[in-house]
Amino acid sequence: MATEVRVPTLGESVTEATVATWFKKPGDQVAVDDMLCELETDKVTVEVPSPVAGTLAEIVAAEGATVSTEALLAQINERAAVSEPAVATATATTAKSAPAPETQTVAVMVPVLGESVTEATVSIWYKKPGDTVAQDEMLCELETDKVNVEVPAPAAGVLGQILAAEGSTVQAGGQLAVIGGDISGNPAPAEAATATAAKSHDVEDAPSAKKLMSEAGLNRNDVTATGKDNRVMKQDVQKALAATAPQAVPIPPATPIRAAVPADDAAREERVKMTRLRQTIARRLKDSQNIAAILTTYNEVDMTEVMALRHEYKDLFLKKHGVKLGFMSFFTLACCHALREVPEVNSEIDGTDIVYKNFVHMGIAAGTPTGLVVPVIRDADTLSFAEIEKAIAEKGARARDGKLSMAEMQGGTFTISNGGVYGSLMSSPILNPPQSGILGMHKIQDRPMAINGEVVIRPMMYLALSYDHRVVDGKGAVTFLVRVKEALEDPRRLLMDL
């Protein structure tokens, strides 16, 4: 028997997705909950598991195709059940009229929680050990820092041991419980009457949805169901409540709606699909704003000494090392020195832990024709001026040619972004998660400064440090930026490791 694999519910206001990757190909054997493919929307990446065990017969939507909710993705030929050989004629006759139920057990696993989400908390169990459950009946609900996830029964049977109690933290792919008894997918005899009574809308609504409808006094007919087989899900009830709630001020929808464009204007527009890189950049930057407590502190640096040192030695430097002496090596080493004194800026948050990095993998943001990328210079704190300049030149060229590998853009512990090359005088850089700090460089501009009671013209640059206030306090952020300023205004401090 062929089973259809369709696009799952993608989330409120999300109606279509792009097929990013197929993990299986036609002819491959798949088990229940094996990941078949990955879909990308403008909000999240959704992995589509196999609903049954069998053979992937046909892929209907190829990679790169745009699909809408409930669209057909593929077809699976279900694996036929293997029956036990008859021991005697009487037994064989009985087996024909009433097949013996399978008695193996099925593990209830934590489903895919979403990109970058690795753990969840068990908020509520709807069933208890010993309860009879039908296939796809909701067993429990998990809470993550982004969404709530309902876990359905992968097969019919009896709920055995619950391995993760309410309130416990579970990892993606971990085991929640065990289902035993008849796992054939057929309802138990005691459930037959219930199934018939519930046939008015085919399947039972999600328990969390029923609870929310009861609390809000909503009738099922007031809610538009989007779940499998017309099941009402929790988000459906939330959407219905939002639509019926009185609003004193109009609330904009989650996804901006494009206003009608006059025909003469539309003829002069050009619509270009966002590249995967641009979509990833957009998603990661928005995630950074949503997750981290971003704050920015500012200072300014007198570039006189750095510029004089660079001017004096640039020709000798180029002749000996074969690379130009730029400003980035000064800033990289100044940041490495400051990170040793303020290590929390070089840390990251992992759950309830702070992970301090005893090394500096420096990310250097670089603009390319296709978007912003951040190649990483590993162990920058152990490199010389020449080694840093060579690494920056090489990775910058590879970035512009689109030849950077994913490995070269991962693992950074701190980032420097130079908006000054485009003429930016002042900006607030955004964190590159999971990092806790990013330094923004800006345009060098001559300004009148009061020095020793006299007004003199000096080449000045504004510096900006954006940091995650969850782990970096104001004192640490200001200290870091002051140390960078001191090192740049007196570059001899870098040479003497002061």
Buried (B, 14 or more C-beta within 10 A) or exposed (E): EEBEBBBBBBBBEBEBBBBBEBEBEEEEEBEBBBBBBBBBBBBBBBBBBBBBBBBBBEBBBEEEBEBEBEBEBBBBBBBEEEEEEEEEEEEEEEBEEEEEEBEEBBEBBBBBBBBBBEBBBBBBBBBEEEEBBBBBBBBBBBEBBBBBBBBBBBBBBBBBEBBBEEEEEBEBEBBBBBBBBBBBBBBBEEBEEBBEEBEEBEBBBBBBBBBBBEEBEBEBEBBEBBBBEEBBBBBBBBBBBEEEEEEEEEEEEEEEEEEEEEEEEEEEEEEEEEEBBBBBBEBBBEBBEEBBEBBBBBBBBBBBBBBEBBEEEEEEBEEEBEBEBBBBBBBBBBBBBBBEEBBBBBBBBEEEEBBEBEBBBBBBBBBBEBBBBBBBBBEBBEBEBBBBBBBBBEBBEBBBEEEBEEEBBEEBBBBBBBBBEEEBEEBBBBBBBBBBBBBBBBBBBEBEBEEEEEEEEBBBBBBBBBBBBEBBEEEBBBBBBBBBBBBBBBBEBBEEEE
